[in-house]
């Protein structure tokens, strides 16, 4: 035993010294992606490329693509603590109308006349007027104040019944119109719905709990629950079809006889995650800068004034392609003269180009990180 004594003493001295040493644990965070080239997985089956059934979410910093069927949801419920707002599915061209009744039993098929003109949806950007579809062309504040379904009141008798037309142009071949009543809970919503002639015994009631990790939580009239949109820190842009203002080939708005702006389904439309603080900037070389996508630098991106960055959902929209090519073919006439800067919620800046080729529904997107705002070593 004595022959091990010296070793044991040395071990205890080293152990005591280590125990008194200051903690100096170093953390090496994962760096955001430097960039990638990705083919959008917008096609689900054998659908026409101009009506791809999926929406595709891209997270640039994590190099993650998430494709989800557009028909997987009907209502979205806002998750912020102080606001109770509900959206309808603009990716399907869904429409809604507020009735003057608060009891579902008082709504029947005859009330569908409220949406008799829904095949020619009317989009009114002015939130003071009635709308039948949720506006795309809006910043966060305007969007939340102008949804078709009015803010949900804490008083159930102040929440009217709505009629929902679910939309089409996907695997959702046929769907009945739905009547729905939405109320508030302490931390979310209750939604009760049924077909137009249903009564108390046939209604479905769901509870939706707010989750601060998400912009919206979703419900499907077909499957009850839905996981459509990823967590708010897990996507930057979303490609797919969306209800948008109708435009002529020259970019001018198409209006209805009443003067309101007409809406239509726009395929190949790109939204930014404006609810989570993502912003974007359109770069047209020869217009506002001299450099093209390949040699645009971090210094160039940082030189853009903060006020020039757009926080609107349609900051990219359909501007990356020409509006004259909305046929059912497998190709798009891309505006190769431009690219986009996307600043994520953490301040990382990515240069994004849609001019990489591919086919409609499987468009190739190139992106590269210009500015890393989050990687530090402590």
C-alpha positions in Angstrom: 0.0 0.0 0.0 2.9 2.3 0.8 4.2 2.1 -2.7 0.9 3.8 -3.9 0.9 6.5 -1.2 2.9 9.0 -3.1 0.6 8.6 -6.2 -2.5 9.0 -4.0 -1.1 12.2 -2.4 -0.3 13.7 -5.8 -3.8 12.8 -7.0 -5.5 14.6 -4.1 -3.3 17.7 -4.5 -4.3 17.9 -8.2 -8.0 17.3 -7.4 -8.0 20.1 -4.7 -6.2 22.5 -7.1 -8.7 21.8 -9.9 -11.6 22.2 -7.4 -10.4 25.7 -6.5 -9.9 26.7 -10.2 -12.3 29.3 -11.6 -15.0 28.1 -14.1 -13.9 29.0 -17.6 -16.3 26.9 -19.7 -16.2 28.2 -23.3 -19.2 27.9 -25.6 -18.8 27.8 -29.3 -22.1 28.5 -30.9 -23.1 27.0 -34.3 -22.4 29.6 -37.0 -25.3 30.5 -39.2 -25.1 28.9 -42.7 -22.8 30.6 -45.2 -25.3 29.8 -47.9 -26.6 27.1 -50.2 -28.4 26.3 -53.4 -31.8 24.7 -53.0 -34.6 23.4 -55.3 -38.0 24.3 -53.8 -40.1 21.2 -53.2 -43.4 22.8 -54.1 -45.0 20.0 -56.0 -46.8 17.3 -54.1 -48.0 14.9 -56.7 -48.8 15.4 -60.4 -50.6 18.8 -60.1 -50.0 21.5 -62.6 -46.8 23.5 -61.8 -48.8 26.8 -61.7 -50.9 25.5 -58.8 -48.3 23.7 -56.7 -50.0 22.2 -53.8 -47.4 23.1 -51.2 -46.1 26.2 -49.5 -42.3 26.0 -48.9 -40.6 27.7 -46.0 -36.9 28.5 -46.1 -34.7 29.1 -43.0 -31.4 30.5 -44.4 -29.3 30.3 -41.3 -30.1 26.6 -40.6 -30.3 25.5 -44.3 -33.8 24.0 -43.7 -36.6 23.7 -46.2 -40.1 22.9 -45.0 -42.8 22.0 -47.5 -46.4 21.8 -46.3 -49.7 21.3 -48.1 -51.6 24.6 -48.4 -54.8 22.7 -47.7 -53.6 21.6 -44.3 -55.2 24.6 -42.4 -58.2 26.8 -42.5 -57.8 29.2 -39.5 -54.7 30.7 -37.9 -54.8 32.1 -34.4 -52.4 34.8 -33.3 -50.1 33.9 -30.4 -49.1 37.3 -28.9 -50.4 37.8 -25.3 -52.3 41.1 -25.9 -54.0 40.5 -29.2 -56.7 38.0 -30.3 -56.8 37.9 -34.1 -57.7 35.1 -36.5 -56.7 34.7 -40.2 -58.2 32.7 -43.0 -56.2 30.7 -45.5 -55.0 33.2 -48.2 -52.9 30.5 -49.9 -56.2 28.7 -50.9 -58.1 31.9 -51.8 -60.4 31.3 -48.9 -63.1 33.9 -48.2 -65.2 34.8 -45.1 -68.2 36.9 -44.3 -69.5 38.1 -41.0 -73.1 37.4 -40.3 -75.4 39.5 -38.0 -76.0 36.5 -35.7 -74.1 35.1 -32.7 -75.7 31.7 -32.5 -74.6 28.9 -34.9 -78.0 27.3 -34.9 -79.4 30.4 -36.6 -77.2 30.0 -39.6 -78.3 27.8 -42.6 -77.5 27.3 -46.2 -79.6 30.4 -47.1 -77.0 32.6 -45.5 -74.3 31.6 -48.1 -75.7 34.5 -50.1 -73.3 36.6 -48.1 -70.5 35.1 -50.1 -72.3 34.9 -53.4 -69.6 37.0 -55.1 -66.7 35.1 -53.7 -65.7 33.8 -57.1 -64.6 37.4 -57.7 -63.0 38.1 -54.4 -62.8 41.8 -53.4 -59.7 43.0 -51.6 -60.0 46.3 -49.9 -56.7 47.6 -48.5 -58.5 50.3 -46.5 -59.2 48.5 -43.2 -62.2 50.8 -42.6 -64.1 48.9 -45.3 -65.5 45.4 -45.3 -63.2 42.7 -46.7 -63.8 39.1 -47.7 -60.1 38.1 -47.9 -57.1 38.8 -45.7 -54.8 41.4 -47.2 -51.2 40.4 -48.2 -49.9 43.9 -49.0 -49.6 45.1 -45.4 -47.1 45.6 -42.7 -47.6 43.9 -39.3 -49.7 46.6 -37.7 -52.0 47.0 -40.7 -52.3 43.3 -41.2 -53.4 42.7 -37.6 -55.9 45.5 -37.7 -57.4 44.5 -41.0 -58.1 40.8 -40.9 -61.4 39.6 -42.3 -62.4 38.2 -38.9 -62.6 41.0 -36.4 -60.6 41.0 -33.2 -62.1 38.3 -30.9 -63.8 39.9 -27.9 -63.7 38.7 -24.3 -67.5 39.0 -24.5 -69.0 36.0 -26.3 -72.1 37.9 -27.3 -69.9 40.4 -29.2 -68.4 37.6 -31.4 -70.5 37.1 -34.5 -70.7 33.9 -36.5 -68.7 33.8 -39.7 -69.2 31.8 -42.9 -66.0 30.4 -44.4 -65.5 29.4 -48.0 -62.4 27.3 -47.8 -60.9 27.9 -51.3 -59.5 25.4 -53.8 -56.7 24.9 -56.3 -55.1 22.1 -54.4 -55.8 18.5 -53.4 -58.8 19.9 -51.6 -61.1 19.0 -54.5 -64.4 19.8 -52.8 -65.3 21.3 -49.5 -68.5 22.3 -47.9 -68.9 25.9 -46.6 -68.4 26.2 -42.9 -70.0 28.3 -40.2 -67.8 29.1 -37.2 -68.0 30.9 -33.9 -64.8 31.9 -32.1 -64.4 33.0 -28.5 -61.5 33.9 -26.2 -60.0 31.9 -23.3 -57.4 33.2 -20.8 -54.6 32.1 -23.0 -56.1 31.3 -26.4 -59.3 30.6 -28.2 -62.2 28.2 -28.5 -63.5 27.6 -32.0 -66.8 25.8 -32.7 -67.8 25.0 -36.3 -70.0 22.8 -38.4 -71.6 22.5 -41.8 -74.2 25.1 -42.7 -77.2 23.0 -41.7 -75.6 21.3 -38.6 -77.1 21.8 -35.1 -75.7 21.4 -31.6 -75.2 17.7 -31.8 -73.0 17.9 -34.8 -70.6 20.8 -34.0 -66.9 20.4 -33.3 -65.3 22.5 -30.6 -61.6 22.9 -30.3 -59.3 24.8 -27.9 -56.3 26.6 -29.3 -53.6 27.6 -26.8 -51.3 30.5 -27.6 -47.6 29.5 -27.9 -45.0 32.3 -28.0 -42.7 30.2 -30.1 -45.1 30.7 -33.1 -46.6 33.6 -34.9 -49.9 31.6 -35.4 -51.3 28.3 -34.3 -53.5 26.6 -36.9 -56.7 24.6 -37.2 -58.0 22.5 -40.0 -61.7 21.8 -40.5 -60.8 18.4 -42.0 -58.2 17.1 -39.5 -58.8 19.5 -36.6 -55.1 20.2 -35.8 -52.4 21.5 -38.1 -48.7 22.3 -38.1 -48.6 24.5 -41.1 -46.1 27.3 -40.3 -42.8 26.5 -38.5 -41.8 28.2 -35.3 -41.3 31.9 -35.9 -37.5 31.6 -35.5 -37.4 28.8 -38.0 -38.2 30.4 -41.3 -37.3 33.6 -43.2 -39.3 33.4 -46.5 -42.2 31.4 -47.8 -42.8 30.5 -51.4 -46.2 29.4 -52.7 -49.6 30.6 -53.9 -51.3 33.5 -52.2 -54.3 35.8 -52.6 -52.9 39.2 -53.8 -54.0 42.3 -55.5 -54.7 41.8 -59.2 -52.4 43.5 -61.6 -52.1 44.2 -65.3 -49.0 43.2 -67.2 -47.6 46.8 -66.6 -47.9 46.5 -62.9 -51.0 48.7 -62.5 -53.8 47.6 -60.2 -57.0 46.2 -61.5 -60.0 47.7 -59.7 -63.7 46.7 -59.5 -66.5 49.0 -60.7 -66.9 50.1 -57.1 -63.3 51.3 -57.0 -62.0 48.6 -54.7 -58.9 46.7 -55.7 -59.6 43.3 -57.1 -57.8 40.2 -55.7 -56.7 37.0 -57.4 -54.6 33.9 -56.7 -50.9 34.6 -57.4 -48.7 31.5 -57.9 -45.0 31.6 -57.3 -45.4 34.3 -54.6 -42.8 34.9 -51.9 -43.7 36.2 -48.4 -41.2 37.3 -45.8 -41.6 36.4 -42.1 -42.6 40.0 -41.2 -44.4 38.9 -38.1 -41.1 37.8 -36.6 -39.1 40.9 -37.7 -37.6 39.7 -41.0 -37.1 42.5 -43.6 -36.0 42.6 -47.2 -34.5 44.9 -49.8 -34.7 44.6 -53.6 -31.4 45.1 -55.4 -31.6 46.1 -59.1 -28.0 46.5 -60.5 -27.8 49.6 -62.7 -30.7 51.2 -60.9 -29.6 51.8 -57.3 -26.3 49.9 -57.2 -23.7 48.8 -59.7 -22.8 45.3 -58.4 -24.5 42.1 -59.3 -25.4 39.2 -57.1 -22.0 37.4 -57.4 -19.9 40.3 -56.2 -22.2 42.1 -53.8 -20.5 42.4 -50.4 -21.1 42.7 -46.7 -20.1 46.4 -46.9 -22.6 47.0 -49.7 -25.4 45.4 -47.6 -24.5 47.3 -44.4 -24.4 50.6 -46.4 -28.2 50.4 -47.1 -30.1 52.7 -44.8 -32.3 51.0 -42.3 -35.3 53.0 -43.5 -34.9 51.4 -46.9 -35.5 47.8 -45.7 -39.1 46.7 -46.1 -41.1 45.0 -43.4 -44.1 44.3 -45.6 -45.2 40.7 -46.4 -44.9 41.4 -50.1 -41.4 42.9 -50.0 -40.4 40.2 -52.5 -43.8 39.1 -53.7 -44.0 38.4 -57.4 -41.4 41.0 -58.4 -38.7 38.3 -58.9 -40.6 37.1 -62.0 -42.5 38.8 -64.9 -46.3 39.0 -64.4 -47.0 38.1 -68.1 -46.0 34.4 -67.6 -48.7 33.0 -65.5 -49.4 30.0 -67.8 -49.5 26.4 -66.7 -46.1 25.5 -68.2 -43.0 24.3 -66.4 -41.0 27.4 -66.8 -41.0 31.0 -65.6 -39.8 34.2 -67.1 -37.5 35.3 -64.3 -36.3 38.9 -63.7 -32.6 38.0 -63.8 -31.7 41.6 -63.4 -32.4 41.6 -59.7 -31.8 39.9 -56.4 -32.9 40.4 -52.8 -31.3 41.0 -49.4 -33.1 39.3 -46.6 -32.3 40.3 -43.0 -33.4 37.6 -40.5 -34.7 38.3 -37.0 -31.2 38.0 -35.6 -29.7 40.5 -38.0 -27.9 38.1 -40.3 -28.1 39.4 -43.9 -28.5 37.0 -46.9 -28.3 37.7 -50.6 -31.0 35.7 -52.4 -31.4 35.0 -56.1 -34.2 33.3 -57.9 -32.3 33.2 -61.2 -30.8 29.8 -60.7 -33.0 27.9 -63.0 -35.0 24.8 -62.2 -38.6 24.3 -63.1 -41.9 25.7 -62.0 -42.8 24.3 -58.6 -39.1 23.3 -58.2 -37.6 26.7 -58.6 -33.9 26.9 -57.7 -33.0 29.5 -55.1 -29.4 30.6 -54.4 -28.5 32.4 -51.2 -25.3 33.3 -49.4 -24.6 35.0 -46.0 -23.2 38.5 -46.3 -23.3 39.5 -42.7 -23.1 37.4 -39.6 -24.7 39.2 -36.7 -25.0 36.4 -34.1 -21.8 34.4 -33.8 -19.8 35.3 -30.7 -17.4 33.3 -28.5 -17.4 33.9 -24.8 
